[in-house]
Amino acid sequence: MRAEVCIIGGGPGGCSAALQLSKYGVETVLLEKARFPRDKVCGDALSGKVMRVLERLDPDLAARVRTDSNSQPSWGVTFVAPSGRSLRVPFSRDTGIGEAPGAILPRLCFDDLLFRRVKQAPGITVMEGARAEGFHRAEGGWRIDVEGSAKVEVECRFLLDASGANSRFARNIAGLAMEPRHHAAGVRAYFSGVKGLDPQGFIELLFLKQLLPGYLWIFPLPGGRANVGLGLRSDVVSKRHVDLKTTLQDLIATHPQLRVRFADARIEGGIQGMGLPLASKRFALSGDGFLLVGDAGHLIDPFTGEGISHAMISGMHAADVACEAIAARDFSAARLRAYDGRVWKRLGKELAISTRLQQLADKAWLFDFVVDRANRNPALADTISSMFNDLDLRERLRKPGFYMDLLLGRASKRA
């Protein structure tokens, strides 16, 4: 089988690239090792950024996500400091009016909606149950060995790797090693019967002392269900000898902020683990004849753990650069570095801020201090809310002067 482009992986990054390439009329093969619908271990939160990207990519699909019966509209986030005090931060000032900026939808459903749309897109050949086992440079492109119900070879001029956090291509061909300081481990489970879930779909991030610099999350879903999990940097997991599954069970059973809420809760299925390659270090996203998309390029936000929007953004940029390279018949590493430039121009500032916030997240006293001041000062709380949509404001969080202003009562005035 021959095509101009081969995409490895049918998650949000690969599907976004495929839909964009379809618009350009580029003949594409998408290889996906699983058969859909398939689950993906994740927090399931679709940020406002995800929804904005989806609206640009496919407005009809964005509308379907918002109206899906399994989707919970989300209007904000509640930060819980180590002290136990919480700060409720809306995504917009018009909470509850119109469409919610974000949503919470299980990846089983979200990924299936995207994947089914790709299967309908013109010019895209989708192969399910097809695992890319070998990658060989060939004259004019790549030759890929595919294992599935039958062995086949795919020949392409250009390869987009969107195969996720455990990408064999990224590790063995592109040379992106797993570095514990720039990687996180997480676990997730679904529960029913959790008490105190926010009726407006505010997601909860609990920065418990024993988890810093990580956190525990509770994301509400329709019908009284919740996605509950925790994440912690891999080097910290190793240093502390932490068993994350046991830690999650112990916390919801015994922690003062959780045990009452989970007293009558029932777990659905088991606790599942995941790896999160973080963008706290910039890795090369391109090379001779290939581009890395989403988790395969280590693009997960180091503070929030968000990866879906970054996968979709990088997938669309990858499609754009691939189309330009095909038109120029130039797939050299030098030309494809334009992709790195576009991705880092779009995400670099935000990820640099998140990297700094991750470094600050180890300081329990700092969380307590900021949340305490914001609860006393509505103007400051409003400033922090604005930081979600304004990178220039958010950048202030990583500067010592912001905390000096808090001490002196000037932070909200300077916003």
Phi, psi and omega in degrees: 000137182238148175202163175292315185232140170242127176255128176260112177110130182250029174280192183302323179293310180296320180292322178296317177298317181296316180295323178292318178295326177298321177299326181276353181075027181269124180294123190223142170248132176246122178258126179229122186290333181267175171243131185273153357287141177226149181278156174223123182292120189193168176281344176076003181279129174255103183292170174302328179294318177301313184293324178293318178296317181296322178296324176288323183286314184199092184304322180296321179292321177300319179295322179293323178297317182294329185260001179299138184295341179267001185265136177248116176300142182233126185253358181172192182223143175249119176267130177248116182285163178305331179291342184102346177285145184242155177231117181269118186240106178287151177287337179212164181283345182259050182301129178089358182250126179074211180276138176293144180297325183234182179207163173236119184216125180308140181299333175306321182273312184298311182296325180292321177300314179297314185296318179295325178293320178298321181296338178268350187284136179292142176084000181249120174261119183256129177242109177271156181063030185239109183261125176284114186256332182216142182235123184229131173289133180228167179299120179082013178156227185231152169237125187242125175277127184241127177253136178188219177296336174214150178279130178222166173242138174246128175250134181213160176278334194214141183236130173248116180265111177233038188270010168095189188297334182255030184301123176289322180296312182299321183284313189269330183257311182279342175080027178270103180277154174282117178250114186308327180293339182239039182210147177231154174248143180218160173226153183212146174214157174260138179232149168243154178081019176284132182274153172077022177289142185287128182293340177261016174070023175297129175279150182247129174242113184255112180267081182281144185305319184285353181253346183301138010273015176266189179205165174255141179239152171226114181246116183288145176232164179301155175074022178076016178267165178208145170266119185235133180194183177209157180220148182207141181304142187295325179293327178288320176303315181293316183295322183268354182057052185270133168262105189294323180296315178295321180299316179298315180297318181294318183295314183288341180271332190234339186290135183304329181276353187235330192296324179290320182293331182256009184301322182249012183283149179237131178281141179252109184078206182249184176268127183245149182254164179207157174250143185231098177285117192268153179268027175285351171228138180274119174257156175293133183258359185217164176196192183294102176084011181211158174226146177255133186241137172061226184300329179298333177262011179058060185246021180280137180299124185287345180259310184269339185081006181291132179227337186296311182296322181292325176296316182291318179297312181293327178297318179292319177296322179298318178297318179300312182293322178299317180298318179294320179294321178296317180298325181271351186052043180225108182247025183289156178301323181297316180291321187285350175296346174301328178297313177305315182300318182290317180296314182288332174295321181283320189247347191300313182297314180299317181288328176294320177296315181296325177297318179293320179295324176299321179293326179283341186294350179281354187257097182301320184297329182288317175301312181301318183296311183294314181295321179297313180295320181293326178291331179277338189234098181302326180295321178292319177300321178294323177297315180297321177299318180296334182296339179293331183249000184229105184295327180295320176292318182297328181298335179297333181297335182265006181254134181304329182298331179297318183284331172293320176298323177299316180300323183265001177075027184250355190299314183290331180291327183279347179294000000 
